Amino acid sequence: AVSELEAVRARLRTFYGTAVPASIARLAMWLAADQTNVGEFQERALLESHIEPALAMLDAPLPARDTFRYSTEPPEYIPIAGSGNDGESIGLLQRAPELGGDELPFISHFPAAFGAEVCDLGADLPSALANFVASYDDDTPDVMLWGLFDDPVPRGRYTGEAPLPFQIPAGYRFSPSADRVGVLAPADAFGDETSRPSLDRFATTEADVAAAIAQMERVCDDGYPATAIGIARDLRYHDIGGSLKPALATWRRAAAALNRPWHVAMLDELGASSPQAGRT
């Protein structure tokens, strides 16, 4: 028989379209168990919008998922909860959906933070919540998550200023990118990474963008979709919005070449979103 936890986790997979860690299912179940838990989560985790408790109610219909994506939002991002502050949210980074959802890093995304929209929060949910709270107030006490976790979590465990280290699976390679997300893919999906164009966030010209997109197309045609995605990541970071739309078609093709339909779907949502509206 499938446990309630696994049933809720399967429900979350249906909702998000990709696997998420068991800790997210436990959070959904905890929120659904008592309405006071929702208020406590909002107050103490500084997150006003939250995982819909109905996600954990196996006899309730799934709510509609918000498909809006900010232009600064990685397509690999699974937003979990929002602070209500100019689109700020925390969530998961699903770099390689084919590897499953047991160990995904947590990040924050803040579209109003020019140049630092994505910050690492931790390798697990307790660390992520503790570090998120600490980012607002250094005097905030350790986050005690009310029976949801066994032990208190010390705040400020990680500063979020650099990508979290993680174990790269056998046969895979990781290439960093300017936006702190990077590319994780099979090693043979990478070409010559030293040939990636050098871009400057404050000096990228239309000609630079055109040349980088042309190089994306070439390396994708040559069978190196991971390198093409690395170029797309740098373009998205160095020229917010302006270079994103022209790069999406090739980025989408590269994700499809890696057999990552969830990334393709998220790129489609990114392309369809309006910069004037979105999550709070």
WOQUI-V468185 format. One record per helix or strand. SS is the DSSP state (H for helix, E for strand). FROM is the first residue (numbers start at 1). TO is the last residue. If there is no record, write none. Layout:
BEGIN
SS_FROM_TO / SS_FROM_TO
END
This chain:
BEGIN
H_4_16 / H_22_33 / H_35_44 / E_49_49 / H_53_56 / E_77_82 / E_89_93 / H_97_99 / E_105_109 / E_118_122 / H_125_136 / E_143_143 / E_153_153 / E_172_175 / E_183_186 / H_187_189 / H_193_195 / H_206_221 / H_225_238 / H_244_257 / H_261_272
END
